[in-house]
Amino acid sequence: MAIPISYGWRNLWTRKFTTVLTAGGMALVTFVFAAVMMLAAGLEQTLVDTGSPDNALILRPSAETEVMSVVTRHAASIIEVQPEIALNARGEALAAKECVVLVTLPKLSIGKPANVIVRGAGSHSQEIRPQVRVTSGRAFRPGSREIMVGSSIAKRIEGAVIGARVQFAMVDWDVVGVFEAGGTAFDSEVWADVEQVMSAFRRKDYSMVIAKVPGNDALKSFGRRFEGDPRVNVKVQREIEYYRDQSAIMTKFIRILGTAMTLFFSIGSMLGAMVTMYTAVANRTGEIGTLRALGFRRRDILVAFLMESVLLGLLGGTAGLAASSFLQFLTISTMNWATFSELAFGFYLTPWIATGALSFSMAMGLVGGLLPAWRGARLKIVDALRAS
């Protein structure tokens, strides 16, 4: 014979004030836990979704990022004519030579400088990345000193509006369009003609080449052709893997730091739950004696109080998770440690995060209620009835 769950719910409802206070503390801890995990998930999604599984990035072997890479013009001309590269409807190879540089531009709200990636794009850059869509104005014209800015840049950088001029590399650039890239890292970039960018920054060589090479077999064949070729000193990598590697260090740091903070704060919540449950046991000593006299075993009393403390944790976890879900409407920016450029991204709530947050809150309730439940279960029937 087991004590029903409704027994725990009724007891929690009876002592509303202490239930709200204890569940509120657990809700705050759960909110912090979910927020940190959502932050890491949002950053990871933004960067990973930037890459395409069909695109191949060709960089210098020692380069970890596009900004650090150099691909000579001679090597780029060899790369873009390889047979593994897909063709468009016009029979043109879907490959683009690009130059990626880092510039400093003032933020709109506070005027402080922000590092922004300027991508010198080739004629097929946008075609290779269909997620990049011009939403206002138009794309830059090849051979002109015009730029189009990502949607996050348009919101954060001073003067990044259509019709205005933005200065970098001691050159004035006309803003002619705003584009969106589905919440990916490209939303935090400025795009211009590759030859104009190289001219402004006095670059002789490209940063990288991007090509559409669908299929793993084609990519392996594509990469093997350059191994040991003295004319081409490059490495080939899937674009999606490149951006996944960029996100790995940052997301790991955020998750470790967030977990450490949450565990620290959870100690207070567990102590609060312990005090609440000790009080419940003290106030219901006679009730415990009656249950034992009716035939309920010590194990039943233990399970009943543990269930009550777990329900308390579930209440707090649900409230904290519900509050953290509203963070998905926010967009924040931070520095991408791989490229040292600012990156705008949002919080992202996944089923795994929701499950983990609720499990963590119930675990806090379980740990906090363990000793009080043990105390209640060890009370002797005669002593408990006499205390009533």
Summary of the structure (lengths in Angstrom):
residues: 388
radius of gyration: 29.6
end to end distance: 23.7
largest distance: 94.6
contacts: 1343
relative contact order: 0.20
helix: 52%
strand: 21%
